[in-house]
Amino acid sequence: MGATFDCLWLSWNETLASHDSRRYAWNVLRATVMARAPTATAGPSSAAPPSTPSSCKTSPTPAAYANEFTETLEVFTAISRLPDRQLEVIVLHRLCGCPHGAASGLLGTSLAAIRSDERLATRFLGSVIPPPSTEGTTP
């Protein structure tokens, strides 16, 4: 976060002269984060797996945890393939729980654009993420 503030401070005149300073600041934050994020083609990262202690409670066996971990990686891989604006909307709204209005204000774009980007992203994710397996769960 400090690097983002440094970039904004160094480009303060450009920030204020931009059409939408919120969007300009968001783009600086996004560029800073993406510069430090591992790429999908770089292979596995040394970062902790994308799970929480609560997800560990729902997967008591190693096989169930491995299955949940694989599904989580599929979701994050699919999300990473989204265009920038759609990725931002999905992360802010679906993963972080940011309401549409707040996401609109943060990204400096219209509420209609936020909803449209979410619909497009949801459609794409539905087409590339396989439905959960129901094999072996018949009563």
C-alpha positions in Angstrom: 0.0 0.0 0.0 2.9 2.3 0.7 4.2 2.0 -2.9 0.7 3.1 -4.1 0.8 6.2 -2.0 4.4 6.9 -3.2 3.3 6.7 -6.8 0.3 8.9 -6.2 2.4 11.5 -4.4 5.0 11.5 -7.2 2.3 11.9 -9.8 0.0 14.2 -7.8 -0.4 16.8 -10.6 -1.4 14.1 -13.0 -3.8 12.6 -10.5 -5.6 15.9 -10.0 -5.6 16.7 -13.7 -7.1 13.4 -14.6 -10.8 13.1 -15.6 -11.6 11.0 -12.5 -9.1 11.1 -9.7 -10.7 8.0 -8.0 -10.3 6.0 -11.2 -6.7 7.2 -11.6 -5.9 6.3 -8.0 -7.5 2.8 -8.5 -5.4 2.2 -11.6 -2.2 3.1 -9.7 -3.2 0.7 -6.9 -4.1 -2.0 -9.4 -0.8 -1.6 -11.3 1.2 -1.7 -8.0 -0.6 -4.9 -6.9 -0.3 -6.6 -10.3 3.4 -5.7 -10.5 4.0 -7.8 -7.3 1.5 -10.6 -8.0 2.8 -13.8 -9.5 1.6 -14.5 -13.0 -0.5 -17.5 -13.9 2.3 -18.8 -16.2 5.0 -18.5 -13.5 3.9 -21.7 -11.8 3.0 -22.2 -8.2 3.8 -19.4 -5.8 5.2 -19.6 -2.4 2.2 -17.8 -1.0 -0.1 -19.5 1.4 -3.0 -21.4 -0.2 -6.2 -19.4 -0.7 -8.1 -21.0 2.2 -9.3 -19.9 5.5 -9.5 -21.7 8.9 -13.3 -22.0 8.4 -12.8 -23.8 5.1 -10.5 -26.3 6.9 -13.3 -27.1 9.3 -15.6 -28.0 6.4 -13.0 -30.4 5.0 -12.1 -32.8 7.8 -10.3 -35.4 5.6 -7.2 -34.8 3.6 -9.0 -36.0 0.4 -11.9 -33.5 1.0 -9.4 -30.7 1.7 -7.5 -31.6 -1.5 -10.7 -31.5 -3.5 -11.7 -28.2 -2.0 -8.3 -26.8 -2.6 -8.4 -27.9 -6.3 -11.9 -26.3 -6.7 -10.6 -23.0 -5.2 -7.6 -23.0 -7.5 -9.9 -23.5 -10.5 -12.1 -20.5 -9.4 -9.1 -18.2 -8.9 -7.5 -19.3 -12.2 -10.8 -18.6 -14.0 -11.1 -15.2 -12.3 -7.6 -14.3 -13.3 -8.6 -14.8 -17.0 -11.2 -12.1 -16.8 -10.7 -8.6 -18.4 -9.5 -6.0 -15.9 -12.8 -4.3 -15.2 -14.7 -7.6 -14.9 -12.0 -9.0 -12.6 -12.2 -5.8 -10.4 -15.9 -6.0 -10.1 -15.9 -9.7 -9.2 -13.2 -9.3 -6.6 -14.8 -6.3 -5.0 -18.4 -7.4 -5.1 -18.3 -11.2 -4.9 -15.1 -11.9 -2.9 -14.9 -8.8 -0.7 -18.7 -8.1 -0.4 -18.5 -4.5 -1.6 -22.0 -3.3 -2.7 -22.5 -2.3 -6.3 -22.8 1.4 -5.4 -19.6 1.4 -3.4 -17.7 -0.5 -6.2 -19.0 2.1 -8.6 -17.7 4.9 -6.5 -14.4 3.2 -5.9 -13.8 2.3 -9.5 -15.0 5.7 -10.8 -17.5 4.1 -13.2 -21.3 4.0 -13.5 -23.5 1.6 -11.6 -24.8 0.3 -14.9 -21.2 -0.5 -16.0 -20.6 -2.3 -12.7 -23.7 -4.5 -13.2 -22.9 -5.1 -16.8 -19.3 -6.2 -16.0 -20.6 -8.5 -13.3 -23.1 -10.1 -15.6 -20.5 -10.7 -18.3 -18.0 -12.0 -15.8 -20.6 -14.3 -14.2 -21.5 -15.7 -17.7 -17.8 -16.3 -18.5 -17.1 -18.0 -15.2 -20.1 -20.2 -15.6 -18.8 -21.3 -18.9 -15.3 -22.2 -17.8 -15.7 -23.5 -14.2 -17.1 -27.1 -14.3 -20.2 -27.6 -12.1 -19.5 -29.4 -8.8 -19.4 -33.2 -9.1 -22.5 -34.9 -7.7 -21.2 -38.4 -8.4 -21.6 -40.7 -5.5 -24.0 -38.5 -3.6 -27.3 -40.2 -4.5 -29.4 -41.0 -1.5 
